[in-house]
Amino acid sequence: MSYEWKFLTSEEKAIRRTHLDWKGQQSLLLSVLCFLIPLAVPYTPLAEYLSRPQVRTTRYWLFQRGPFLAFLPDHGSIGLWMGALLYAAVLLWLAMKNTAPDAFFLIKAFGIVAGAQLPAVYALGMKNGIVSPARVWGWERGTKWHMWGARILVWLLAGHFVGYMIFFVSFSRLGRLVKLDIIAGELAFFSMVVMGATGLMNGRPGAYRLFQKIHILVAPCLLPLCYLHVSHLRPYVLITAVLYILDTVLHRPLLTTLTLVPHRTFTEININIPPGVSEIYRRGYGHVFLRIPELDNGTKHPFTIASYSPLESSLKVTVRTKGGWTKELAHLAREKEGRRVVGKVWTIGGEEAVVEECAAINDVVLIGAGVGIGWASSVGREFVRLGKHVKVIAVAKSSEEVAVLGGADAEDVSGALDMCVYLTAELGIVTEMEGKLRGLDVRYGRPDWEEALAQVVLGARDGEAFVGVCGPAGLVKGVSRTMGRWVGSSNVRVWNEGYSD
């Protein structure tokens, strides 16, 4: 397939423009089918039908696995890669279809197909918003698809940008680069590259704060730049702007007070929930975004809810002290111990995603390490309330972590849970918190995951099992390697709760 620079008549350009607009509409339709329709389903009459037990599996595949993953086994990141590459391949096919031999047609098609993805990428990025698919899929899956959607968008824009640069150089038209519409396009492209580059810094000290500040600064500027670039992108820019405005208007933060409780390796945050506030804040599982003005006026931080206390009407989140913002938080907690500070709280959505993920499964294993113990114990209690058989595996450096993070206002740590505790640092030394671990299966050292999981997974009563894990990357990898032996050969679903701290 060869391309050449074809200079068309006005009539031919009009025909080409019609085809380009159709490509953009197809690209938008694809994103709506894959990302935005699942958002609307829970609020339609179809939701009642999908809640019936006999169709829960269908609902799981259609609306919670994410686009193009219905035919793939749950291999975690491999399935995500395959789904994202397939989505990218379909968009690439839409862009290239029937463009030869007109090079201009191909370059413009890359741009219009990319521009039509803006609404979906923005919606996926509004993880705490009312218009975000994360409300159906959960934070973890919504975040990953936002990242992949943005990458695919940048790849398509790169084809558009490079193609035009080749044309400008080949025909000595570099002077056009200083025109207002071209400058707007250049700035839009490089803005997306900068945002993507900060996303690749994940895990480095201060990376999240830089990532969020860049997004807060650049993302709102991107829409005006695209609007100024070419008129053909404006419908997609306006759709994105409407979603952005709806998110801002409909999903305001809860301004409330926080009680900070310092511990040796983590900080406990108790969020006061005033009377009359939506029930969405009164759950012991799910996620919240949190901003503490005394620490930083510009960034919001995502946390997994560790528990909800009906007696005190407060949510609890726990934050591991690692450095950067978490170190500043620990210092503030020591300064303000016993006093309250002001904070802003947003619910992220997807509060019931982990519960819906295993709606028809009775045997559940929840693994929590460090602050992830709070998530495992609180979600475990919710599953027990729903009548499921739940085993919680807690991995901690000390019994203090297990007692504080797993307590959740119960008389003891376990409550109604079958909990096994692995202490990795105490090596059998009894501490003042040890009494709260009485009655639990306490072991010392790191768990053998095959031994720890085999009995529940392979002995599941209905042949199905659900394994949820919340903790450091090393623990998640260890569990994933073990689960890889069973996923595909048996009906096992794996959930990685990636935002415990």
Beta strands, then each sheet from edge to edge (+ up, - down):
strand 1: 254-262
strand 2: 266-272
strand 3: 287-291
strand 4: 301-304
strand 5: 307-309
strand 6: 314-320
strand 7: 340-347
strand 8: 363-369
strand 9: 389-396
strand 10: 418-423
strand 11: 441-444
strand 12: 464-470
strand 13: 491-496
sheet 1: 4+ 3- 7+ 1- 2+ 6- 5+
sheet 2: 11+ 10+ 9+ 8+ 12+ 13+
end
